[in-house]
Amino acid sequence: MSLIEIKKFASLLIFIFISIIGIQYKAQAQFGLTARHTVSFFDFDDTRNVTPRSHSWYLSADYMYRMKNYRMGIALAPFVRITDPSGQFISAVEPDKETPIEGAKAAGVHVYAKYHPLDLLKCDCPRINKKGLWFKQSFYLMPQVGYEFRKFYTSDNKALEGTDQLANIGLLAGVDLYLFYPVIISPQLGVEKYFQTSATNINFTEKHNPWAFTGGIRVGIGLL
């Protein structure tokens, strides 16, 4: 490991340590990591009429500010995403050559609110310890908005010309599992809708406004 890599690793550890200290003593924020698998439709032109379905893998890190009097947090979550189509897609810019599009890579940011609609007001009572109240205290909703930049690639990992920009909205739901303090495991399921805001990509015949089903898990540090 080089000196630069050591410095980067040390900086990451310091950041995590400071975040945990802030969470423990100020109790005003929560740090989290999220991994999701998404099944989406119409990310690509289905030129061979195989299937419009695609699969993507999503990873994000977030910093969530907690509301003082409510079990609600607002988070900023930078993310990366890799998308692989189930069908076979050909670039519209060179259809005679049948240049295959093998997938896409994206980076962006989500802003979301995570709240417990059945147990919204905070209290001094212990969490998840009263018979019959587990679901009420654990169930959450998570509306989100986001923006991403998406680049498409061929089978030899060559980037195609043009970058798509997409806005998206979504709604996820799940439950918080308080396994051991202060770590919370939060499975989640939801739906998303995308809207291409950039001009039509020259590799395709029209703009892409896919929609998707998504599911994953978030690991958070600090109670909400």
N, C-alpha and C positions, 0 to 999 in steps of 0.2 A: 504494500500500500504506500503510495507516494505521500509526500508532506501535504500537498494540496488536498488529497482525498482525506487525510487525517483531520485537517482543519475543517473540511466540510462536514465530516461525521461528528466532530466535536461540537460544531455550531448547531447541528441538528439536535444533539443530546441536550445542549444548553437550552435551546428553544423549548423542547419538550418538558424539561425540568422546570423552567420558569412558568410554563403554562399550567403544569400540575400544581405548583405552589400557589399561583393566582387562584386557581379553582378551589383549592382546599381552604384558603384563608379568606378570600373575598367572596367566594360563592356567587359570582356575578357572570361567570362564563363557563362554557363547556367546549371541549375540543373533541373532534370526532373524525373517524375514517369510515368511508362507505365503499362497498364493493357491490356492483349490481350486474345481472345478466338481463339483456333486453331483447325481445323479439319484436322487430319493427317491420313495417310494410311500406313499399314504394320509396325506398331510399335510392333505388337505381331504376333505370329503364329496363324492363323485362323484355329485351329484344327477341328472345327465343321462346317466349311464352312458357317458361318453366315454372317459376313461382316468384311472386313479388316479395317474398319473405327474406329478412336478413337477421343476423344475430350480432349483438355487440356486447362488449365487455367494458365496464365503466369503473373508474376508480377516482375518488375525490377525498380531499381533506377539508374540514370546515372548522370555522370558529363561530360559536353560537353565543350571542348575548342573551342573557336570561332576564325576563321581566320580573320586577320586584314583587308584585302582588299576585301574579298569575303563573300557572304552570304552562308557560309559553316561552319560546325562544326564537330569535331571528338570526339566521346564519348566512354567511358568505362562504361558498364552497367552490374553489377552483377544481376543475376535473380534466381528465383525459379519457378518450374513448376510442376503441378499435372496433370497426364494423366489418363483418364478413357476409357476403350475400349467399343465399342458398341456391339461387339460379345462376345463369351465365349471362353476363352483360357485356355488350360491345360498345366501344366508344363511338359516338355519333360523328365525331370529327373526321374519322377515317374508317367508315363502315366497310369499304372494300377490303381493307387489310384485316378487318375483324380483330382489332386490338382489344383483348379482354381486360375488363376492369375487375380486379380480384378483391378489392376492398377499399376501405377508407379509414383515415386516422383523423381525430378531431381533438381540439382543446377548447375549453371555454370556462364559463362560470355560472353557477346557479345561486339564486337567492331564494331561501325558503323560510317558512314559518312552521314550527313544530309545536303543536299544542294538544292538550287533553280535553276534548269537549265535554266529557262526562265528569271531569274533576278539575275544573279550570281554576278555581280559587285556591291559593296556597293556604296551608294551615300548619300548625306546629305538630300535628299528629304524625306518628311513624307511617312510612309508606309500606304497602304490600304486606300488612300483618293482620288485617281484620278479615274474618271469614266472610266470603261472599263479595268482597270489594276488589278482588284482584283485577278483573277485567275493567272495572270502572276507573281504577287508578292507573292502569297500564295502557289502555287503548289511546292511540293518538292519530291525528290527521296531519298531513304535511303538504299543503299547496306550495308550488314552486314555479318560478319563472327563470329563464336562462337564455344564454346566447353562446354560440359556438362557431368556430372556424373549422371547416372540414376540407381535407385534401384527399384526392383519390389516387390509387396506385394500381399498376399493372402486376402481372404474375412475377416479374423479375424485380419487384419493389421499386419500380421507376415511377416518380411522381408525374401525374398528368397535369397539363396546363389548366389553370383556373382553380380558384378556391371558393367553395360555397360558404355563405354566412347564413345561419339559421337561428331564429328566435324560437323558444319553445315554452309551453305551459304544461303543467302536470299536476296531478293529485295522487298522493300516496297515503296509505294507511298501514298501521302495524301496532305492535305491542312492545312495551319496554320490559325486559327481563333483568331484574336486579339480582344478579348472581353473587356479586361481592362488591362491597363499597370500595372505591367510588365508580366502578366500571358498570356501564349499562349496555346490554346487548339488545339491539332493536331490529328484528326482522321487519321487512316492509314490502308491500305490493302496490302497484299503481298503474296508471295510464298516462301517456304523454302525447302531445300533438306539436308538430314542428311546422314552421312557416319560413320558407326561404326568402331572405330579404335582399340577397344579392341578385345581379342579373343572371339570366339563364346561363348555366355552365355550358361551354362549347362542347363538352363531351357528351351532353345529353340533348334531347329534343325539347324538353320543357322543364319548368321549375319543379322542384321536389318538395312536397309538403307531407312527409310521412307521419304516421301515427304508430304508437307502440304500446306494448305491455311490458312492464319492467318489474323486477323483483330482486331483492338483495338483503344485505344486512349492514347495519351501522354499529360501530363500536364507539361509545362515548365515554368520556371521563368527567364525572361531576353530575350531581342530581339535577333534575329539571322540575 
